[in-house]
Amino acid sequence: MRPAPTRILLLLFLLLSLSSLAAAGNFTRCLEEFRKDPDAIGGVDSRGHPTSPAKAVGLTYTTCTARCGRNPESFNWGEFAQLFSTWLLPWLALTTQLPFCSKRYDDLISG
């Protein structure tokens, strides 16, 4: 019997593997095609207000499901790994270097 964290990681890996096999919609490409259609309706600006297709940065849910489908977009591991290593890992490294607080002045000046 494997420990619970190992089982959870295996289940997560299995789910990520299966999700990439499913037919996925490319929402970036779908939005680009929407912008090219001058008669399209359902585009929104960055605040969620209706706008023309050329200025749209997003779609309403109804328009998105009608034009792009309901299937999720596949997970891009390369993009995630790059963002994770660029933003989160340095913060984790800096946080682990913080001194432990023992209510003494020496902790503030420790280096």
C-alpha angles and dihedrals in degrees: 000000000000122000116262097253091054092050091048092051091049091050091048091050091049093050092049090049093050094045091057090054093056119094104270132200120229101223095182091057090044092055091048090053090048091054091054093057107084093192096052121120129198101063120136135195126231091282095050096255119139113262142165118286092249092058097038118123094178145007134241114254093251093050092045095053091044096049104028103029131236098274117111122246113254118256114259105213095184093056092045093049092050093050092043094051093043099048115015104036095056090050091050091049092050092047093053089055093059113112120247113255115241097162093256130123090234090072091062094055098037114119 
